């Protein structure tokens, strides 16, 4: 009796199995797929049905590091993070995950090589100067290839991130030189443009100054001309009035011409820049000068 109870207890023990939360279990009978066990306490046929594999349906992450070569023969080093999970816990999906690969190690090796191959194929068509700016394009191209393949294996690609893109030290040094030379070129061009603008503005300012000075000089000359004309007009009026008064008094109007002549000599001596004024002070010279001035007066040149 005790042996029978013991045998029953052993059978019950071997017929019970626990599946952890976040996983499913695949069972086989004589090596053939039997069914899928879900989280909790499950019954199985003792001694005949066994758990073939436990599969996690939680998100899984793997970090990959590899290198690729650009079309201009530059080595590019990548570090990427791949986030994926089992597509769902349906029976057909779980069977794909359980039987497509012999082990998780084989699956991870295939996944790593697939991602690496997709990135290498994309980078091989680009130049080194383009790679750093194509992070998003590389990610999108790899997602399309990898996601389709993962679905055939029962998985789903959640996210792919390319964290680091680096080059060999020699390539980095050459790129730094190119950037430095481009910066120097841009600085030289900016300096040249600034100098050109400065000279242009200076020339414009000088031209405007000359123009303003010329306008001022022209205005001053016009005003001086008007002043001289007004002065002559007033002198003529004064002389005419003086001549009429002298005629009415029966005086010789040549005295006015003599006065003008003496005033002119006085002005020359006061404002002239010369040191010597030559004058004919003789009686004949004075008479000659008066005759000439009277002749000009008769011709109407002196009014």
Backbone as CSV, one residue per row, in Angstrom:
resi,resn,N_x,N_y,N_z,CA_x,CA_y,CA_z,C_x,C_y,C_z
1,UNK,0.822,-1.205,0.000,0.000,0.000,0.000,0.858,1.259,0.000
2,UNK,1.865,1.212,0.825,2.756,2.368,0.899,3.492,2.561,-0.413
3,UNK,3.882,1.418,-1.044,4.580,1.528,-2.333,3.667,2.161,-3.388
4,UNK,2.386,1.791,-3.354,1.434,2.352,-4.321,1.257,3.851,-4.103
5,UNK,1.139,4.241,-2.823,1.001,5.672,-2.529,2.259,6.443,-2.945
6,UNK,3.402,5.792,-2.710,4.655,6.452,-3.104,4.753,6.607,-4.614
7,UNK,4.311,5.576,-5.348,4.369,5.650,-6.803,3.440,6.735,-7.330
8,UNK,2.241,6.822,-6.703,1.297,7.860,-7.127,1.871,9.245,-6.849
9,UNK,2.516,9.408,-5.693,3.104,10.711,-5.347,4.204,11.088,-6.329
10,UNK,5.014,10.081,-6.727,6.089,10.355,-7.697,5.503,10.754,-9.041
11,UNK,4.455,10.067,-9.470,3.826,10.402,-10.749,3.228,11.807,-10.725
12,UNK,2.579,12.139,-9.584,2.006,13.486,-9.475,3.105,14.535,-9.517
13,UNK,4.226,14.223,-8.835,5.339,15.184,-8.802,5.890,15.423,-10.204
14,UNK,6.064,14.356,-10.969,6.614,14.500,-12.314,5.586,15.022,-13.318
15,UNK,4.310,15.025,-12.937,3.289,15.529,-13.850,3.027,17.017,-13.658
16,UNK,3.618,17.614,-12.638,3.435,19.033,-12.370,4.669,19.805,-12.842
17,UNK,4.418,20.955,-13.427,5.523,21.850,-13.845,5.055,23.295,-13.720
18,UNK,5.962,24.151,-13.374,5.658,25.579,-13.178,6.315,26.386,-14.291
19,UNK,5.524,27.296,-14.853,6.034,28.206,-15.886,6.059,29.608,-15.287
20,UNK,7.215,30.250,-15.325,7.385,31.573,-14.740,6.688,32.640,-15.587
21,UNK,6.311,33.731,-14.895,5.697,34.853,-15.583,6.682,35.432,-16.593
22,UNK,6.175,35.799,-17.785,7.024,36.338,-18.832,7.673,35.288,-19.692
23,UNK,7.328,34.014,-19.498,7.884,32.927,-20.308,6.776,31.952,-20.691
24,UNK,7.056,31.134,-21.690,6.197,29.998,-22.058,7.109,28.793,-22.231
25,UNK,6.533,27.637,-22.097,7.312,26.403,-22.213,6.785,25.556,-23.363
26,UNK,7.682,24.949,-24.099,7.349,24.053,-25.200,7.601,22.623,-24.732
27,UNK,6.592,21.781,-24.879,6.750,20.374,-24.488,6.726,19.478,-25.722
28,UNK,7.418,18.350,-25.613,7.461,17.363,-26.694,7.167,15.974,-26.120
29,UNK,6.625,15.165,-26.999,6.411,13.755,-26.657,7.175,12.919,-27.675
30,UNK,8.151,12.177,-27.172,9.042,11.391,-28.031,9.687,12.262,-29.112
31,UNK,10.050,13.486,-28.707,10.746,14.398,-29.613,9.863,15.218,-30.528
32,UNK,8.573,14.996,-30.497,7.654,15.739,-31.353,6.927,16.799,-30.530
33,UNK,6.700,17.949,-31.180,6.021,19.031,-30.491,4.680,18.574,-29.968
34,UNK,4.395,18.902,-28.696,3.140,18.512,-28.082,2.230,19.715,-27.862
35,UNK,2.661,20.651,-27.039,1.828,21.815,-26.736,2.662,22.900,-26.099
36,UNK,2.001,24.025,-25.859,2.648,25.179,-25.238,2.049,25.393,-23.857
37,UNK,2.922,25.514,-22.866,2.487,25.754,-21.496,2.682,27.220,-21.159
38,UNK,1.687,27.818,-20.518,1.711,29.240,-20.205,1.967,29.445,-18.720
39,UNK,2.258,30.684,-18.269,2.653,30.924,-16.882,1.657,30.364,-15.876
40,UNK,2.205,29.795,-14.805,1.414,29.187,-13.750,1.758,27.715,-13.578
41,UNK,0.916,26.987,-12.826,1.105,25.556,-12.594,0.413,24.768,-13.699
42,UNK,1.153,23.868,-14.347,0.629,23.101,-15.472,0.838,21.610,-15.221
43,UNK,-0.037,20.820,-15.810,0.073,19.369,-15.752,0.627,18.852,-17.064
44,UNK,1.485,17.841,-16.978,2.001,17.189,-18.169,2.025,15.685,-17.935
45,UNK,2.118,14.981,-19.022,2.128,13.520,-18.900,3.471,13.102,-18.322
46,UNK,3.478,12.482,-17.174,4.761,12.131,-16.552,5.527,11.106,-17.382
47,UNK,6.844,11.254,-17.353,7.812,10.358,-17.972,7.783,10.391,-19.505
48,UNK,6.669,10.788,-20.090,6.554,10.791,-21.554,6.693,12.212,-22.108
49,UNK,5.954,13.142,-21.523,5.987,14.526,-21.990,7.044,15.303,-21.195
50,UNK,7.902,15.969,-21.906,8.951,16.729,-21.217,9.029,18.143,-21.791
51,UNK,9.578,19.035,-20.979,9.752,20.430,-21.401,10.982,20.525,-22.295
52,UNK,10.738,20.918,-23.566,11.838,21.008,-24.527,12.612,22.328,-24.403
53,UNK,11.862,23.439,-24.247,12.534,24.736,-24.139,11.605,25.727,-23.456
54,UNK,12.232,26.585,-22.655,11.500,27.696,-22.044,11.868,28.971,-22.812
55,UNK,10.856,29.707,-23.233,11.065,30.874,-24.092,10.567,32.119,-23.369
56,UNK,11.430,33.130,-23.290,11.046,34.402,-22.683,10.326,35.267,-23.722
57,UNK,9.186,35.810,-23.313,8.436,36.710,-24.191,8.666,38.169,-23.799
58,UNK,9.612,38.426,-22.918,9.944,39.782,-22.508,10.885,40.430,-23.532
59,UNK,11.021,41.739,-23.442,11.926,42.453,-24.331,13.374,42.052,-24.038
60,UNK,14.132,41.918,-25.095,15.540,41.534,-24.969,16.395,42.577,-25.684
61,UNK,17.561,42.860,-25.123,18.466,43.858,-25.694,19.839,43.238,-25.884
62,UNK,20.457,43.602,-26.976,21.806,43.131,-27.250,22.601,44.284,-27.862
63,UNK,23.833,44.435,-27.411,24.712,45.486,-27.925,25.696,44.871,-28.909
64,UNK,25.805,45.470,-30.074,26.647,44.950,-31.141,27.723,45.963,-31.475
65,UNK,28.932,45.473,-31.718,30.048,46.337,-32.114,30.731,45.706,-33.325
66,UNK,30.921,46.479,-34.374,31.535,45.951,-35.596,32.036,47.129,-36.414
67,UNK,32.652,46.852,-37.546,33.162,47.908,-38.404,32.712,47.681,-39.837
68,UNK,32.720,48.759,-40.607,32.363,48.715,-42.018,33.355,49.581,-42.785
69,UNK,33.341,49.433,-44.107,34.275,50.155,-44.968,33.464,50.973,-45.962
70,UNK,33.791,52.262,-46.071,33.090,53.151,-46.999,33.603,52.940,-48.418
71,UNK,32.956,53.618,-49.365,33.340,53.479,-50.769,34.728,54.054,-51.034
72,UNK,35.187,55.003,-50.187,36.525,55.544,-50.331,37.513,54.909,-49.354
73,UNK,37.213,53.677,-48.942,38.131,52.824,-48.183,38.479,53.379,-46.803
74,UNK,37.502,53.903,-46.107,37.696,54.365,-44.728,36.983,53.408,-43.783
75,UNK,37.691,52.979,-42.733,37.105,52.076,-41.739,36.223,52.867,-40.774
76,UNK,34.981,52.395,-40.612,34.031,53.034,-39.715,33.625,52.027,-38.646
77,UNK,33.715,52.431,-37.393,33.381,51.555,-36.276,32.008,51.946,-35.726
78,UNK,31.162,50.927,-35.545,29.793,51.142,-35.085,29.572,50.445,-33.748
79,UNK,28.770,51.069,-32.920,28.243,50.445,-31.708,26.736,50.658,-31.727
80,UNK,25.990,49.570,-31.744,24.540,49.674,-31.864,23.853,48.871,-30.769
81,UNK,22.645,49.263,-30.457,21.815,48.580,-29.469,20.560,48.088,-30.171
82,UNK,20.314,46.775,-30.051,19.169,46.150,-30.703,18.178,45.705,-29.631
83,UNK,16.939,46.166,-29.753,15.880,45.805,-28.811,14.807,45.023,-29.560
84,UNK,14.519,43.812,-29.095,13.557,42.959,-29.789,12.839,42.070,-28.768
85,UNK,11.815,41.373,-29.246,11.054,40.463,-28.393,10.344,39.439,-29.270
86,UNK,9.786,38.412,-28.619,8.959,37.445,-29.327,7.720,38.162,-29.845
87,UNK,7.333,37.854,-31.080,6.237,38.570,-31.728,4.961,38.496,-30.888
88,UNK,4.574,37.311,-30.438,3.438,37.100,-29.535,3.581,35.702,-28.948
89,UNK,2.646,35.328,-28.090,2.729,33.998,-27.453,1.764,32.986,-28.067
90,UNK,1.363,33.259,-29.327,0.532,32.277,-30.016,1.334,31.004,-30.281
91,UNK,0.636,29.923,-30.488,1.291,28.622,-30.628,2.233,28.577,-31.822
92,UNK,1.786,29.093,-32.987,2.628,29.031,-34.177,3.870,29.905,-34.022
93,UNK,3.699,31.057,-33.406,4.853,31.939,-33.191,5.855,31.292,-32.260
94,UNK,5.370,30.725,-31.184,6.255,30.086,-30.216,6.971,28.888,-30.832
95,UNK,6.315,28.149,-31.698,6.958,27.018,-32.371,8.110,27.494,-33.252
96,UNK,7.926,28.640,-33.948,9.024,29.195,-34.756,10.232,29.515,-33.881
97,UNK,9.955,30.174,-32.757,11.045,30.574,-31.871,11.762,29.345,-31.321
98,UNK,11.009,28.307,-31.018,11.598,27.131,-30.371,12.383,26.260,-31.336
99,UNK,11.959,26.161,-32.596,12.547,25.161,-33.485,13.351,25.730,-34.658
100,UNK,13.380,27.085,-34.842,14.142,27.647,-35.950,15.640,27.507,-35.733
101,UNK,16.099,27.644,-34.501,17.515,27.573,-34.183,17.746,26.519,-33.106
102,UNK,18.935,25.950,-33.163,19.254,24.921,-32.172,19.390,25.513,-30.777
103,UNK,19.888,26.752,-30.687,20.085,27.378,-29.385,20.006,28.893,-29.525
104,UNK,19.898,29.569,-28.389,19.905,31.030,-28.394,21.236,31.578,-28.906
105,UNK,22.306,30.843,-28.689,23.612,31.291,-29.164,23.643,31.363,-30.682
106,UNK,23.071,30.350,-31.320,23.010,30.367,-32.782,22.119,31.518,-33.284
107,UNK,21.016,31.744,-32.589,20.127,32.833,-32.978,20.824,34.184,-32.867
108,UNK,21.527,34.425,-31.757,22.189,35.704,-31.555,23.317,35.908,-32.564
109,UNK,24.020,34.851,-32.898,25.080,34.974,-33.891,24.505,35.351,-35.252
110,UNK,23.389,34.706,-35.621,22.750,35.026,-36.902,22.214,36.453,-36.913
111,UNK,21.591,36.864,-35.801,21.050,38.216,-35.706,22.169,39.251,-35.799
112,UNK,23.275,39.017,-35.100,24.394,39.949,-35.127,24.964,40.086,-36.530
113,UNK,25.143,38.958,-37.210,25.693,39.001,-38.569,24.724,39.662,-39.551
114,UNK,23.438,39.499,-39.331,22.454,40.123,-40.212,22.488,41.645,-40.093
115,UNK,22.495,42.140,-38.864,22.568,43.584,-38.646,23.878,44.141,-39.193
116,UNK,24.964,43.435,-38.902,26.282,43.882,-39.381,26.335,43.915,-40.898
117,UNK,25.795,42.893,-41.544,25.796,42.843,-43.003,24.956,43.948,-43.623
118,UNK,23.811,44.254,-43.004,22.950,45.319,-43.537,23.639,46.681,-43.442
119,UNK,24.287,46.939,-42.329,24.978,48.215,-42.162,26.178,48.302,-43.102
120,UNK,26.917,47.216,-43.222,28.069,47.221,-44.130,27.637,47.467,-45.577
121,UNK,26.538,46.827,-45.981,26.067,47.013,-47.349,25.651,48.459,-47.596
122,UNK,25.053,49.098,-46.603,24.642,50.488,-46.761,25.850,51.413,-46.776
123,UNK,26.785,51.211,-45.848,27.951,52.087,-45.727,28.864,51.950,-46.934
124,UNK,28.899,50.769,-47.549,29.798,50.537,-48.677,29.469,51.414,-49.877
125,UNK,28.289,52.003,-49.910,27.895,52.880,-51.030,28.052,54.362,-50.696
126,UNK,28.580,54.656,-49.496,28.693,56.049,-49.063,30.158,56.413,-48.823
127,UNK,30.426,57.719,-48.859,31.754,58.230,-48.547,31.859,58.543,-47.059
128,UNK,33.112,58.600,-46.584,33.317,58.800,-45.151,32.714,60.116,-44.659
129,UNK,32.744,61.148,-45.504,32.198,62.440,-45.087,30.682,62.405,-44.943
130,UNK,30.032,61.414,-45.560,28.579,61.340,-45.532,28.052,60.506,-44.371
131,UNK,28.881,59.607,-43.845,28.389,58.605,-42.899,27.853,59.238,-41.627
132,UNK,28.585,60.226,-41.083,28.181,60.824,-39.815,26.813,61.490,-39.905
133,UNK,26.464,61.986,-41.085,25.177,62.651,-41.239,24.048,61.730,-41.652
134,UNK,24.335,60.419,-41.784,23.325,59.477,-42.262,22.927,58.473,-41.181
135,UNK,23.037,58.856,-39.934,22.704,57.941,-38.838,21.257,57.445,-38.941
136,UNK,20.331,58.357,-39.174,18.920,57.981,-39.265,18.657,57.123,-40.489
137,UNK,19.291,57.456,-41.628,19.099,56.664,-42.850,19.642,55.254,-42.679
138,UNK,20.776,55.111,-42.011,21.342,53.779,-41.764,20.399,52.964,-40.897
139,UNK,19.887,53.594,-39.855,18.975,52.889,-38.947,17.717,52.426,-39.675
140,UNK,17.142,53.294,-40.490,15.923,52.921,-41.214,16.180,51.784,-42.202
141,UNK,17.316,51.833,-42.905,17.628,50.778,-43.872,17.808,49.432,-43.184
142,UNK,18.485,49.419,-42.028,18.700,48.159,-41.307,17.391,47.645,-40.729
143,UNK,16.550,48.523,-40.237,15.276,48.085,-39.659,14.429,47.342,-40.681
144,UNK,14.404,47.861,-41.906,13.583,47.219,-42.934,14.050,45.787,-43.185
145,UNK,15.349,45.576,-43.299,15.878,44.235,-43.576,15.746,43.298,-42.386
146,UNK,16.116,43.806,-41.214,16.155,42.945,-40.034,14.751,42.608,-39.547
147,UNK,13.852,43.582,-39.569,12.504,43.344,-39.052,11.789,42.261,-39.856
148,UNK,11.949,42.294,-41.165,11.313,41.276,-42.015,11.865,39.886,-41.696
149,UNK,13.163,39.792,-41.483,13.773,38.498,-41.187,13.383,38.000,-39.796
150,UNK,13.333,38.918,-38.830,12.963,38.523,-37.477,11.540,37.974,-37.417
151,UNK,10.632,38.530,-38.202,9.263,38.026,-38.204,9.206,36.586,-38.709
152,UNK,10.072,36.237,-39.645,10.119,34.841,-40.085,10.613,33.917,-38.983
153,UNK,11.361,34.465,-38.041,11.862,33.657,-36.931,10.958,33.723,-35.708
154,UNK,9.871,34.504,-35.776,8.950,34.615,-34.655,9.253,35.775,-33.729
155,UNK,10.118,36.683,-34.140,10.483,37.821,-33.303,10.008,39.128,-33.941
156,UNK,10.088,40.186,-33.151,9.693,41.511,-33.617,10.763,42.514,-33.190
157,UNK,11.222,43.327,-34.140,12.216,44.356,-33.844,11.513,45.574,-33.254
158,UNK,11.853,45.918,-32.017,11.244,47.069,-31.350,12.001,48.353,-31.670
159,UNK,13.313,48.297,-31.556,14.097,49.508,-31.817,15.536,49.129,-32.142
160,UNK,16.146,49.975,-32.960,17.567,49.835,-33.293,18.196,51.207,-33.172
161,UNK,19.204,51.301,-32.334,19.896,52.557,-32.117,21.377,52.400,-32.437
162,UNK,21.891,53.351,-33.232,23.323,53.397,-33.496,23.899,54.465,-32.579
163,UNK,24.594,54.019,-31.549,25.051,54.933,-30.507,26.334,55.662,-30.877
164,UNK,27.291,54.943,-31.434,28.596,55.545,-31.735,29.004,55.213,-33.160
165,UNK,29.543,56.227,-33.847,30.142,56.061,-35.166,31.517,56.713,-35.101
166,UNK,32.553,55.927,-35.195,33.911,56.460,-35.099,34.750,55.953,-36.267
167,UNK,35.859,56.655,-36.509,36.786,56.297,-37.572,38.148,55.958,-36.972
168,UNK,39.018,55.406,-37.802,40.391,55.164,-37.376,41.073,56.486,-37.057
169,UNK,42.142,56.418,-36.242,42.840,57.640,-35.840,43.379,58.414,-37.040
170,UNK,43.880,57.692,-38.034,44.431,58.356,-39.214,43.331,59.119,-39.949
171,UNK,42.159,58.484,-40.077,41.041,59.123,-40.761,40.549,60.330,-39.970
172,UNK,40.485,60.169,-38.632,40.053,61.293,-37.801,41.015,62.469,-37.922
173,UNK,42.327,62.172,-37.968,43.317,63.245,-38.108,43.149,63.974,-39.439
174,UNK,42.947,63.200,-40.518,42.770,63.828,-41.830,41.479,64.633,-41.886
175,UNK,40.417,64.114,-41.270,39.159,64.854,-41.246,39.307,66.155,-40.456
176,UNK,40.084,66.106,-39.372,40.316,67.311,-38.581,41.064,68.351,-39.398
177,UNK,42.052,67.881,-40.202,42.788,68.813,-41.054,41.880,69.438,-42.107
178,UNK,40.995,68.616,-42.675,40.066,69.144,-43.678,39.152,70.200,-43.059
179,UNK,38.639,69.890,-41.866,37.756,70.844,-41.190,38.513,72.134,-40.861
180,UNK,39.773,71.963,-40.375,40.570,73.141,-40.028,40.852,73.998,-41.260
181,UNK,41.214,73.342,-42.373,41.492,74.099,-43.600,40.240,74.794,-44.116
182,UNK,39.111,74.120,-44.024,37.857,74.757,-44.449,37.519,75.957,-43.565
183,UNK,37.787,75.815,-42.264,37.541,76.940,-41.364,38.457,78.117,-41.680
184,UNK,39.745,77.810,-41.984,40.670,78.877,-42.346,40.241,79.555,-43.644
185,UNK,39.797,78.727,-44.592,39.325,79.278,-45.860,38.120,80.190,-45.636
186,UNK,37.170,79.711,-44.824,35.984,80.524,-44.540,36.367,81.807,-43.809
187,UNK,37.343,81.691,-42.872,37.782,82.887,-42.149,38.437,83.891,-43.088
188,UNK,39.271,83.372,-44.027,39.919,84.261,-44.994,38.885,84.941,-45.883
189,UNK,37.894,84.167,-46.335,36.850,84.750,-47.169,36.059,85.809,-46.405
190,UNK,35.748,85.510,-45.138,35.019,86.488,-44.331,35.846,87.750,-44.104
191,UNK,37.172,87.544,-43.865,38.043,88.693,-43.659,38.123,89.536,-44.932
192,UNK,38.226,88.848,-46.086,38.258,89.568,-47.354,36.976,90.344,-47.601
193,UNK,35.861,89.710,-47.307,34.576,90.399,-47.470,34.483,91.598,-46.537
194,UNK,34.954,91.407,-45.299,34.912,92.521,-44.345,35.800,93.679,-44.807
195,UNK,37.012,93.337,-45.316,37.906,94.382,-45.813,37.301,95.099,-47.011
196,UNK,36.690,94.305,-47.916,36.045,94.912,-49.077,34.916,95.843,-48.665
197,UNK,34.121,95.402,-47.711,33.011,96.236,-47.232,33.548,97.505,-46.583
198,UNK,34.654,97.338,-45.786,35.234,98.501,-45.120,35.741,99.523,-46.128
199,UNK,36.489,99.029,-47.148,37.010,99.932,-48.161,35.880,100.569,-48.975
200,UNK,34.867,99.763,-49.286,33.734,100.295,-50.050,33.016,101.387,-49.274
201,UNK,32.780,101.106,-48.008,32.100,102.105,-47.176,32.971,103.352,-47.011
202,UNK,34.321,103.123,-46.874,35.212,104.268,-46.755,35.201,105.131,-48.008
203,UNK,35.222,104.431,-49.171,35.175,105.170,-50.433,33.852,105.924,-50.575
204,UNK,32.762,105.256,-50.189,31.468,105.921,-50.257,31.434,107.142,-49.340
205,UNK,31.998,106.974,-48.131,32.013,108.111,-47.196,32.871,109.252,-47.740
206,UNK,34.050,108.909,-48.309,34.917,109.940,-48.879,34.229,110.644,-50.042
207,UNK,33.576,109.850,-50.911,32.844,110.438,-52.024,31.740,111.359,-51.554
208,UNK,31.015,110.909,-50.526,29.941,111.756,-49.993,30.503,113.039,-49.383
209,UNK,31.674,112.894,-48.700,32.289,114.082,-48.108,32.700,115.076,-49.197
210,UNK,33.311,114.539,-50.274,33.714,115.418,-51.384,32.493,116.085,-52.010
211,UNK,31.438,115.293,-52.161,30.214,115.834,-52.747,29.620,116.934,-51.876
212,UNK,29.612,116.672,-50.574,29.063,117.675,-49.655,29.921,118.940,-49.669
213,UNK,31.271,118.712,-49.688,32.168,119.880,-49.722,31.972,120.684,-51.009
214,UNK,31.816,119.966,-52.142,31.607,120.660,-53.410,30.295,121.435,-53.404
215,UNK,29.253,120.804,-52.844,27.978,121.496,-52.755,28.099,122.742,-51.885
216,UNK,28.838,122.595,-50.772,29.014,123.741,-49.884,29.810,124.853,-50.573
217,UNK,30.891,124.433,-51.303,31.707,125.423,-52.007,30.899,126.134,-53.087
218,UNK,30.085,125.342,-53.786,29.247,125.962,-54.820,28.253,126.942,-54.222
219,UNK,27.676,126.559,-53.103,26.731,127.451,-52.445,27.431,128.705,-51.932
220,UNK,28.652,128.504,-51.394,29.408,129.658,-50.897,29.769,130.596,-52.041
221,UNK,30.200,129.998,-53.198,30.545,130.828,-54.356,29.329,131.593,-54.868
222,UNK,28.193,130.900,-54.874,26.961,131.563,-55.312,26.629,132.737,-54.397
223,UNK,26.778,132.499,-53.095,26.465,133.564,-52.149,27.482,134.708,-52.247
224,UNK,28.788,134.348,-52.486,29.783,135.390,-52.666,29.473,136.214,-53.916
225,UNK,29.087,135.518,-55.013,28.728,136.225,-56.235,27.560,137.173,-56.020
226,UNK,26.562,136.658,-55.282,25.412,137.510,-54.997,25.827,138.727,-54.158
227,UNK,26.726,138.484,-53.202,27.183,139.587,-52.350,27.948,140.631,-53.161
228,UNK,28.842,140.139,-54.067,29.611,141.068,-54.909,28.685,141.856,-55.823
229,UNK,27.710,141.118,-56.419,26.771,141.800,-57.303,25.980,142.858,-56.543
230,UNK,25.548,142.473,-55.329,24.800,143.430,-54.519,25.680,144.621,-54.138
231,UNK,26.950,144.311,-53.830,27.877,145.395,-53.472,28.061,146.343,-54.648
232,UNK,28.263,145.790,-55.846,28.441,146.625,-57.034,27.192,147.474,-57.330
233,UNK,26.057,146.791,-57.118,24.814,147.526,-57.368,24.692,148.703,-56.418
234,UNK,25.016,148.480,-55.142,24.918,149.564,-54.165,25.938,150.659,-54.456
235,UNK,27.170,150.221,-54.892,28.200,151.208,-55.245,27.741,152.056,-56.427
236,UNK,27.183,151.358,-57.433,26.706,152.088,-58.610,25.622,153.088,-58.237
237,UNK,24.701,152.664,-57.357,23.650,153.574,-56.917,24.252,154.783,-56.197
238,UNK,25.224,154.510,-55.347,25.850,155.616,-54.606,26.580,156.572,-55.533
239,UNK,27.321,155.987,-56.492,28.051,156.842,-57.423,27.097,157.657,-58.291
240,UNK,25.999,157.037,-58.731,25.025,157.770,-59.551,24.453,158.945,-58.777
241,UNK,24.107,158.693,-57.530,23.548,159.764,-56.713,24.579,160.870,-56.475
242,UNK,25.835,160.415,-56.242,26.888,161.412,-55.997,27.141,162.233,-57.264
243,UNK,27.101,161.564,-58.429,27.334,162.274,-59.696,26.237,163.300,-59.950
244,UNK,24.977,162.936,-59.644,23.881,163.880,-59.854,24.025,165.100,-58.936
245,UNK,24.387,164.830,-57.711,24.519,165.937,-56.771,25.660,166.878,-57.183
246,UNK,26.777,166.259,-57.678,27.901,167.094,-58.098,27.564,167.870,-59.357
247,UNK,26.791,167.264,-60.264,26.377,167.980,-61.474,25.493,169.165,-61.124
248,UNK,24.567,168.954,-60.185,23.693,170.033,-59.763,24.489,171.155,-59.104
249,UNK,25.629,170.777,-58.470,26.472,171.798,-57.810,27.538,172.344,-58.736
250,UNK,27.476,171.971,-60.028,28.457,172.409,-61.030,29.872,172.019,-60.657
251,UNK,30.018,170.773,-60.134,31.337,170.242,-59.787,31.740,169.189,-60.800
252,UNK,33.043,168.983,-60.919,33.571,167.997,-61.884,33.380,166.585,-61.344
253,UNK,32.674,165.771,-62.080,32.404,164.374,-61.633,33.623,163.483,-61.690
254,UNK,34.706,163.965,-62.309,35.922,163.135,-62.351,36.507,162.922,-60.970
255,UNK,36.091,163.799,-60.020,36.565,163.625,-58.646,36.131,162.260,-58.097
256,UNK,34.937,161.814,-58.522,34.443,160.501,-58.069,35.352,159.393,-58.564
257,UNK,35.771,159.502,-59.824,36.684,158.485,-60.359,38.011,158.504,-59.629
258,UNK,38.470,159.725,-59.313,39.725,159.820,-58.579,39.598,159.186,-57.193
259,UNK,38.442,159.389,-56.551,38.210,158.798,-55.231,38.186,157.272,-55.323
260,UNK,37.540,156.752,-56.383,37.511,155.288,-56.563,38.911,154.739,-56.752
261,UNK,39.711,155.472,-57.477,41.070,155.016,-57.756,41.890,154.966,-56.462
262,UNK,41.756,156.010,-55.673,42.501,156.047,-54.412,42.009,154.968,-53.437
263,UNK,40.690,154.725,-53.409,40.156,153.662,-52.550,40.683,152.295,-52.983
264,UNK,40.795,152.119,-54.323,41.335,150.842,-54.819,42.778,150.654,-54.395
265,UNK,43.575,151.735,-54.488,44.968,151.654,-54.066,45.060,151.346,-52.578
266,UNK,44.186,151.959,-51.792,44.169,151.702,-50.352,43.835,150.231,-50.048
267,UNK,42.853,149.709,-50.776,42.458,148.295,-50.569,43.586,147.343,-50.953
268,UNK,44.283,147.654,-52.034,45.408,146.799,-52.446,46.470,146.750,-51.361
269,UNK,46.739,147.945,-50.783,47.793,148.003,-49.775,47.399,147.312,-48.481
270,UNK,46.107,147.339,-48.148,45.666,146.733,-46.895,45.497,145.215,-46.990
271,UNK,44.960,144.747,-48.110,44.614,143.310,-48.219,45.484,142.547,-49.197
272,UNK,46.277,143.200,-49.972,47.122,142.494,-50.923,48.225,141.714,-50.222
273,UNK,48.687,140.632,-50.824,49.745,139.808,-50.256,51.139,140.219,-50.718
274,UNK,51.199,141.114,-51.697,52.503,141.562,-52.160,53.154,142.538,-51.183
275,UNK,54.436,142.760,-51.355,55.181,143.671,-50.482,55.355,145.065,-51.085
276,UNK,55.289,145.175,-52.440,55.565,146.443,-53.115,54.452,146.725,-54.117
277,UNK,53.977,147.988,-54.179,53.013,148.437,-55.168,53.662,149.569,-55.960
278,UNK,53.777,149.406,-57.253,54.384,150.427,-58.109,53.300,151.369,-58.642
279,UNK,53.409,152.646,-58.357,52.455,153.665,-58.787,53.215,154.830,-59.431
280,UNK,52.587,155.369,-60.437,53.141,156.563,-61.074,52.578,157.788,-60.353
281,UNK,53.327,158.328,-59.468,52.839,159.439,-58.645,53.050,160.821,-59.253
282,UNK,53.528,160.848,-60.474,53.746,162.153,-61.100,52.423,162.785,-61.528
283,UNK,52.490,164.115,-61.838,51.281,164.812,-62.280,50.805,164.273,-63.608
284,UNK,51.749,163.976,-64.505,51.374,163.419,-65.798,50.726,162.031,-65.640
285,UNK,51.289,161.250,-64.714,50.706,159.917,-64.489,49.303,159.985,-63.945
286,UNK,49.066,160.895,-63.022,47.724,161.030,-62.441,46.746,161.494,-63.496
287,UNK,47.175,162.521,-64.340,46.291,162.995,-65.394,45.964,161.896,-66.398
288,UNK,46.989,161.113,-66.709,46.759,159.975,-67.632,45.749,158.999,-67.065
289,UNK,45.884,158.689,-65.777,44.952,157.754,-65.139,43.551,158.315,-65.141
290,UNK,43.377,159.598,-64.861,42.050,160.214,-64.850,41.435,160.197,-66.227
291,UNK,42.234,160.474,-67.272,41.696,160.449,-68.635,41.204,159.048,-68.996
292,UNK,41.987,158.069,-68.613,41.564,156.681,-68.918,40.275,156.338,-68.199
293,UNK,40.155,156.689,-66.947,38.938,156.401,-66.190,37.747,157.153,-66.751
294,UNK,37.945,158.416,-67.207,36.857,159.172,-67.797,36.423,158.555,-69.117
295,UNK,37.435,158.049,-69.880,37.093,157.387,-71.142,36.247,156.146,-70.871
296,UNK,36.604,155.377,-69.840,35.800,154.201,-69.473,34.408,154.609,-69.033
297,UNK,34.321,155.729,-68.343,33.026,156.205,-67.879,32.148,156.579,-69.054
298,UNK,32.773,157.251,-70.074,31.999,157.646,-71.245,31.550,156.447,-72.059
299,UNK,32.394,155.390,-72.036,31.983,154.166,-72.760,30.915,153.379,-72.012
300,UNK,30.631,153.768,-70.797,29.577,153.084,-70.014,30.093,151.912,-69.202
301,UNK,31.447,151.716,-69.103,31.988,150.623,-68.332,31.983,150.896,-66.857
302,UNK,31.994,152.216,-66.535,31.899,152.578,-65.125,30.634,153.414,-64.969
303,UNK,29.763,152.921,-64.122,28.481,153.589,-63.956,28.398,154.155,-62.548
